[in-house]
Amino acid sequence: MTETPTRGPLAGRGGEGSPLVDVHAHFLHARCGRRDWEAPNRARFRAGDRIGVIVHIASILGTWGHTSPTYFPSPRDVSLGNDEMLALQAREPARVRSYVTVNPNDTTHALDEIARCAERGAVGIKLAASRRADSPLLDPIAAAAERHHFPVLHHIWQHRTRDWPGQDISDGVDLGRLARRHPRVSFILAHIGGGGDYRHTFAAVEDIDNVYLDLSGSGVDRGMLDDALAAVGTHRLVWGSDITMETGLAKLRALDVIDPGADAIADIRWRTAARIFPAGALPNVPTAGVPADTGTAVGTP
C-alpha cells in the first residue's frame, strides 16, 4: 500500500523536510458496509504523501454504523474497529499510529479495550459523540488515559445549541469541565473548523491548559486561525485533517500567510504532538528537546 510521492510536499513554507503529524485521521475496513473501502484509504495515503504527512494518528469507529450505531457502537463493533486499526498500524508501521476507540457507556469494556490496545501499540484514546464530555462516565476513561500517558481526542461541536439524534454531542464547555477534573491528561478538542461557533470554543477553553485544539474540519474561515492563535497560542494547536484533507492543506497555507514564525509553525505541525503523545510513540518524529507532556495544573503557564 506504500506509495512514494513523485513531487515535493504541497504543505507550504514548512513542507520540505519538516515533519507533519496528522493527529485526527480515520480509515475504513472490509466490514464497514462499503465495497469501495480500500479506495478512501489509498486516497488518504496519497494525499498525505503529497501534503507531507509523515504519520497518521487514526481511529476506526466500529463498523461506521453498518451493524451498530456509529456513535453508540456495540462492544463487538468497538473491538472490531480497534482490531482493524491496529492491523493497519502493523501493516504500515512507518506512517500509522492508532487511537483506541471506546464507548464510555460500557465502562468495563472501555477499560478492557484501553488496556488491550495499549499492549498492542495504541498511542491515544478516541471518544466519539457517545456520551456528553462532562459526564461522570468519562472519569474512568480519563483516569486510564493518565495511567497510560495517552491523550484523549474528543469529538466536539463548536457550540452545542441543541441535541441531535443518534449522538450525545459535546462542546468546548463540556470538555472543559472534564479537563478541569483531570488536569494531568491532555485532551484534544476535535475540529475547530467542524462547524458552529469556534469563537465560543476559544472563550470556553482558553484558560484550560490541558485542552489542545486540532485544526481539522471543513471550515477554513478567514480569521479562524488568527483567533485560535490569540486564544491558546501555538503550543496548544495541533494539525489534523479528519475527513477532508484538502481543508487541512488550506490551513497549512493559511498559517504561511499569517506567518507566526518558524518555531510557531513547527509547534503546530509536529512539536506539540510529540509532546502530548507518549514519548517515542510517533515514527520519524524527532524527540530530542521535546519533553513528553506530563500534565500541568489548570491555569498554570
C-alpha positions as CSV (number, residue, x, y, z in Angstrom):
1,M,0.0,0.0,0.0
2,T,3.0,2.3,0.4
3,E,3.1,4.9,-2.4
4,T,6.1,7.2,-2.9
5,P,5.3,10.8,-3.9
6,T,6.9,11.9,-7.2
7,R,6.8,15.6,-6.3
8,G,7.7,17.7,-3.3
9,P,5.1,18.3,-0.5
10,L,2.3,20.8,-1.0
11,A,2.3,21.9,2.6
12,G,3.6,25.4,2.2
13,R,6.7,27.0,3.7
14,G,7.3,24.4,6.3
15,G,6.8,21.5,3.9
16,E,10.1,20.2,2.6
17,G,11.9,18.3,5.2
18,S,9.7,19.4,8.1
19,P,7.7,16.8,10.0
20,L,3.9,17.0,9.7
21,V,1.8,14.9,12.1
22,D,-2.0,14.3,11.5
23,V,-3.5,13.9,14.9
24,H,-7.0,13.3,13.6
25,A,-7.3,10.7,10.9
26,H,-9.8,7.9,10.0
27,F,-9.6,4.7,7.9
28,L,-12.2,2.2,6.7
29,H,-12.2,-1.6,6.6
30,A,-13.8,-4.5,4.9
31,R,-16.7,-4.8,7.3
32,C,-17.8,-1.2,7.3
33,G,-20.5,-1.7,4.7
34,R,-18.7,-0.1,1.8
35,R,-17.5,-2.1,-1.2
36,D,-15.0,0.7,-2.1
37,W,-13.5,0.9,1.4
38,E,-9.9,0.4,0.1
39,A,-10.1,3.4,-2.2
40,P,-10.5,6.1,0.5
41,N,-7.7,4.5,2.5
42,R,-5.4,4.7,-0.6
43,A,-6.5,8.2,-1.3
44,R,-5.6,9.3,2.3
45,F,-2.1,7.9,1.9
46,R,-1.7,9.5,-1.5
47,A,-3.0,12.9,-0.2
48,G,-0.9,12.6,3.0
49,D,2.2,11.9,0.9
50,R,1.6,14.9,-1.3
51,I,0.8,17.2,1.7
52,G,3.8,15.9,3.6
53,V,2.2,13.9,6.4
54,I,4.7,11.5,8.0
55,V,2.4,9.9,10.5
56,H,-1.4,9.5,10.5
57,I,-2.8,9.0,14.1
58,A,-6.1,7.4,13.3
59,S,-9.2,5.7,14.6
60,I,-11.9,3.4,13.3
61,L,-15.4,3.8,14.8
62,G,-16.5,0.2,14.9
63,T,-18.3,-0.6,11.6
64,W,-19.1,3.0,10.9
65,G,-22.8,2.4,11.6
66,H,-23.1,-0.7,9.5
67,T,-24.0,-3.2,12.2
68,S,-24.5,-0.8,15.2
69,P,-24.9,2.9,15.6
70,T,-21.7,4.9,14.7
71,Y,-21.7,6.9,18.0
72,F,-23.2,4.1,20.1
73,P,-21.3,1.1,18.8
74,S,-21.7,-2.4,20.4
75,P,-18.8,-3.9,22.3
76,R,-18.3,-6.3,19.4
77,D,-18.1,-3.5,16.9
78,V,-15.8,-1.4,19.1
79,S,-13.3,-4.3,19.4
80,L,-13.6,-5.0,15.6
81,G,-12.8,-1.4,14.7
82,N,-9.8,-1.3,17.1
83,D,-8.5,-4.6,15.8
84,E,-8.7,-3.3,12.2
85,M,-6.9,-0.1,13.2
86,L,-4.1,-2.0,15.0
87,A,-3.8,-4.3,12.0
88,L,-3.4,-1.3,9.7
89,Q,-0.7,0.1,12.1
90,A,1.1,-3.3,11.9
91,R,1.0,-3.2,8.1
92,E,2.1,0.5,7.9
93,P,4.4,0.9,11.0
94,A,6.3,3.8,9.5
95,R,3.4,6.0,9.0
96,V,0.3,4.9,11.0
97,R,-0.4,5.0,14.7
98,S,-3.7,4.0,16.4
99,Y,-6.1,5.5,18.8
100,V,-8.2,3.0,20.8
101,T,-11.9,3.9,20.3
102,V,-14.2,3.3,23.3
103,N,-17.8,3.7,24.1
104,P,-17.9,5.1,27.6
105,N,-21.5,3.8,28.2
106,D,-19.9,0.4,28.8
107,T,-17.2,1.2,31.4
108,T,-15.9,-2.3,31.8
109,H,-15.5,-2.9,28.1
110,A,-14.0,0.5,27.6
111,L,-11.3,0.0,30.2
112,D,-10.6,-3.5,29.0
113,E,-10.1,-2.1,25.4
114,I,-7.8,0.6,26.5
115,A,-5.6,-2.0,28.4
116,R,-5.7,-4.5,25.5
117,C,-4.9,-2.0,22.7
118,A,-2.2,-0.2,24.8
119,E,-0.4,-3.6,24.9
120,R,-0.7,-3.9,21.1
121,G,0.7,-0.4,20.4
122,A,-2.2,2.1,20.6
123,V,-1.0,5.6,21.5
124,G,-4.1,7.5,22.5
125,I,-7.9,7.3,23.1
126,K,-10.7,8.4,20.8
127,L,-14.0,9.4,22.2
128,A,-16.9,10.0,19.7
129,A,-20.2,11.5,20.5
130,S,-21.3,8.6,22.7
131,R,-21.7,10.5,26.0
132,R,-21.5,14.2,26.9
133,A,-17.9,15.1,27.7
134,D,-18.7,16.3,31.3
135,S,-20.5,13.0,32.2
136,P,-19.0,11.1,35.2
137,L,-18.9,8.1,32.9
138,L,-15.8,9.6,31.3
139,D,-13.9,9.9,34.5
140,P,-12.7,6.3,34.5
141,I,-11.6,6.7,30.8
142,A,-9.6,9.8,31.7
143,A,-8.0,8.0,34.6
144,A,-6.9,5.2,32.3
145,A,-5.6,7.8,29.9
146,E,-3.4,9.3,32.7
147,R,-2.1,5.8,33.6
148,H,-1.0,5.1,30.0
149,H,0.1,8.7,29.3
150,F,-2.4,8.8,26.5
151,P,-4.0,12.0,25.1
152,V,-7.8,11.9,24.5
153,L,-9.2,13.0,21.2
154,H,-12.9,14.0,21.8
155,H,-15.4,14.7,19.0
156,I,-16.7,18.3,19.6
157,W,-19.3,20.5,18.2
158,Q,-18.3,24.2,18.2
159,H,-21.1,25.4,20.5
160,R,-23.9,23.0,21.3
161,T,-27.2,24.7,20.9
162,R,-29.5,21.6,20.7
163,D,-29.4,17.9,20.8
164,W,-29.2,15.8,17.6
165,P,-30.5,12.2,17.1
166,G,-28.0,9.4,17.1
167,Q,-25.4,11.1,19.2
168,D,-24.7,12.8,22.5
169,I,-22.9,15.9,21.4
170,S,-20.4,18.0,23.4
171,D,-18.9,21.4,23.0
172,G,-15.9,23.2,24.5
173,V,-17.7,24.0,27.7
174,D,-18.5,20.3,28.3
175,L,-14.9,19.2,27.5
176,G,-13.5,21.9,29.7
177,R,-15.3,20.5,32.7
178,L,-13.8,17.1,32.2
179,A,-10.3,18.6,31.6
180,R,-10.5,20.6,34.8
181,R,-11.3,17.3,36.7
182,H,-8.3,15.6,35.1
183,P,-5.6,18.3,34.8
184,R,-2.8,15.7,34.1
185,V,-4.5,14.4,31.0
186,S,-4.1,16.1,27.6
187,F,-7.4,16.5,25.8
188,I,-7.5,17.2,22.0
189,L,-10.7,19.2,21.1
190,A,-11.6,18.0,17.7
191,H,-12.0,20.1,14.5
192,I,-12.4,23.7,15.4
193,G,-13.3,24.0,11.7
194,G,-16.0,21.4,12.1
195,G,-18.9,23.8,12.0
196,G,-20.6,26.1,14.5
197,D,-19.2,29.0,16.5
198,Y,-15.5,28.3,17.1
199,R,-15.3,31.7,18.9
200,H,-17.5,30.1,21.6
201,T,-14.9,27.3,21.9
202,F,-12.0,29.7,22.2
203,A,-13.7,31.5,25.1
204,A,-14.6,28.2,26.8
205,V,-11.1,26.7,26.9
206,E,-8.5,29.4,26.5
207,D,-7.5,29.2,30.2
208,I,-7.6,25.4,30.4
209,D,-4.0,24.5,29.7
210,N,-4.6,20.7,29.1
211,V,-7.1,21.3,26.3
212,Y,-5.4,21.3,22.8
213,L,-7.3,22.4,19.6
214,D,-7.0,20.4,16.4
215,L,-7.3,22.4,13.3
216,S,-9.3,19.9,11.2
217,G,-12.8,20.3,9.8
218,S,-14.2,21.6,6.5
219,G,-14.4,25.2,7.7
220,V,-11.5,27.5,6.6
221,D,-12.9,30.8,7.6
222,R,-10.7,33.9,7.3
223,G,-9.7,34.9,10.9
224,M,-10.3,31.5,12.5
225,L,-6.7,30.6,12.8
226,D,-5.8,34.1,13.9
227,D,-8.3,33.9,16.7
228,A,-7.1,30.4,17.7
229,L,-3.5,31.6,17.9
230,A,-4.7,34.6,20.0
231,A,-6.7,32.4,22.3
232,V,-4.4,29.5,23.1
233,G,-1.0,30.1,21.4
234,T,0.9,27.8,19.1
235,H,1.8,25.4,21.9
236,R,-1.9,24.3,22.2
237,L,-2.7,23.9,18.5
238,V,-2.2,20.7,16.6
239,W,-2.7,19.9,12.9
240,G,-5.3,17.4,11.9
241,S,-7.3,16.6,8.7
242,D,-10.2,14.4,9.9
243,I,-12.1,13.5,6.7
244,T,-11.3,16.5,4.4
245,M,-7.5,16.6,3.8
246,E,-7.8,19.4,1.3
247,T,-9.0,21.7,4.0
248,G,-6.2,20.6,6.2
249,L,-3.8,21.7,3.5
250,A,-5.7,25.0,3.2
251,K,-5.0,25.7,6.9
252,L,-1.3,25.0,6.5
253,R,-1.2,27.5,3.7
254,A,-3.2,30.0,5.8
255,L,-0.5,29.6,8.5
256,D,2.1,30.6,5.9
257,V,0.1,33.8,5.2
258,I,-0.4,34.6,8.9
259,D,3.3,33.8,9.4
260,P,3.5,33.3,13.2
261,G,7.2,32.3,12.8
262,A,9.1,29.1,12.0
263,D,9.1,27.9,15.6
264,A,5.3,28.5,16.0
265,I,4.6,26.6,12.8
266,A,6.8,23.7,13.9
267,D,4.8,23.6,17.2
268,I,1.6,23.2,15.2
269,R,3.0,20.8,12.6
270,W,4.6,18.3,15.0
271,R,6.3,19.5,18.2
272,T,3.1,19.8,20.3
273,A,2.0,16.3,19.1
274,A,5.4,14.9,20.0
275,R,4.9,16.4,23.5
276,I,1.4,15.2,24.3
277,F,1.7,11.6,22.9
278,P,3.8,9.0,24.7
279,A,7.5,9.6,24.4
280,G,8.8,7.9,21.3
281,A,5.3,6.8,20.1
282,L,5.4,8.6,16.7
283,P,7.6,7.2,14.0
284,N,10.0,9.6,12.2
285,V,9.2,12.4,14.6
286,P,12.2,13.9,16.5
287,T,12.1,13.7,20.2
288,A,15.3,15.5,21.2
289,G,14.5,18.6,23.1
290,V,10.7,17.8,23.1
291,P,9.8,16.7,26.6
292,A,6.8,14.4,27.0
293,D,3.7,16.1,28.4
294,T,3.2,15.1,32.0
295,G,0.2,17.3,32.6
296,T,0.1,20.7,34.3
297,A,-2.3,22.2,36.8
298,V,-5.1,24.0,35.0
299,G,-4.3,27.7,34.8
300,T,-0.5,27.4,35.1
301,P,1.7,28.8,32.3
